[in-house]
Amino acid sequence: MSSEHFKKIISHSKEYGFIFQSSEIYDGLSAVYDYAQNGVLLKNNLKEYWWKSMVHLHENIVGIDSSIFSHPTTWKASGHIDAFNDPLIDNKDSKKRYRADNLIEDYITKCESNILKEQKKQEKRFGEKFNKETFLKTNPKVLKIREHINQISLRFSNALKNDDLIELEKIIVDCEIVCPISGTKNWTDVKQFNLMFKTQLGATESSSKVLFLRPETAQGIFLNYLNVQKTARMKIPFGIAQIGKAFRNEIVARQFIFRMREFEQMEMQFFIKPGTQKDWYKYWKKTRLDWHLSLGIDKSFFRFHDHEKLAHYADAACDIEFNFPFGFKELEGIHSRTDFDLSNHEKYSNKQIKYFDPIENKKYIPYVLETSIGVDRMFLAVFSSSLVSEKIDDNSERVVLKLPKIIAPYKCAFLPLLKKDGLPEMAKEIKEKLKLKFSTTYDDKDAIGRRYRRQDAIGTPYCITVDHQTLDDNTITVRDRDSMRQERIKIETLEHFLNNSLDINNWLLKGG
Ligand code: ATP
């Protein structure tokens, strides 16, 4: 996918009422977006699909909805006050701010693409005689770049591991990385920047207390875990799931809804016996990838990326990466969080929050396996992989959003062929009977072809057309979004037809 495709995605999502820039009339607020009339339906369906597969399908997972604010000590205990930082660097000429680690990552990607360029050049020159493997192993130019990449990657990963900001800056200087805007190497020092938003509680400045907007929903689960365990009488292993807003003052946020300052997460913390984390880590890696695949998006869009630099709380971690229009990037994180959070909350609160294990007959602090996915990134993943434009029979082009049908904003559109002869009334009457069961829409403006295109563009799986024959024999035509094939069926079989292919519950029961 390309940057052209990415631009199309952004404009399509605005033109067809999925996503608007927040506060657009005031020229927008950077990295903050609003979900519009179609976007909110799609987003809610994604959340429902996640919630049902986590909470309804697992006997041992329950859900909560904790507050966005929590006692400020929460964030001291969780390590976010001290360690939730990104390394930032400013270019003195353009006054633009960057993440130092991103500048280095982009540099390494550029070196890789130089190898590819060299390869393409030689391929063209030698044609069929070209042997890629030998070329990569022996070409002096390639070997030199490869050695440089290895050297820089090693220095980079050591610098990250040791939080060595001076070394990060040295890498930027040694690699002669320039600012993409000013083209100069006039950099400031690298500084740590805490990503949490602060606000205050209390009526007057002097009596107020500093609060943080939560940068992840997970801590609300940790603070409540014992209350939930006791009141729901859960036994280890068990999980707590939550969907909610999170806030991060991201240094650079230029990738539409991929990196936002206000976003939504779907997180699940799974409480387990210490020592069993490796098995559960494997289990949740597989379960979560299977969940993504169950929506029907092609396997080639996903890959795992194991973390080398572990967050302050983890003993193993990986990402499920998705092939976004700008390349493979993190969609979901799976983290083995040890007992870091619970132990620290016990220490900072001075309250016992140990679990009593009736089988082992002893108390311990559980270990935690976390799965954490951004709703907005999931939205971008399904949206970007579904938007296609294709040539059709009459050599015209149609733009169609081939969303997984069960999460489409509208499941079907009712379209009377003509705006007269009782056809609109008939279409509305059929819609009326189905409107609470399925999300449906109605359209009687313009020629039928244009109405089909409009529904294609918002991903409606079926268009139901009511024509004169309907009045005679109670049949309607059902047009399939992807194949554009039309089928005539009896009105009374429509509900069954839709149930079979579109109902989230049926889909989940069938295992996706
Ligand atoms: P990244 O490395 O891309 O900044 P992260 O490793 O900081 O992400 P986590 O802390 O693991 O992300 O958060 C879990 C999930 O929350 C991510 O996989 C992502 O889907 C989502 N997420 C995190 N930050 C943002 C953001 N700024 N905007 C949108 N979604 C986000």
Boltz pocket constraint, residues with backbone or C-beta under 6 A from the ligand:
constraints:
  - pocket:
      binder: B
      contacts: [[A, 216], [A, 248], [A, 250], [A, 257], [A, 258], [A, 259], [A, 260], [A, 261], [A, 263], [A, 264], [A, 265], [A, 330], [A, 331], [A, 332], [A, 333], [A, 372], [A, 373], [A, 374], [A, 375], [A, 376], [A, 377]]
      max_distance: 6.0
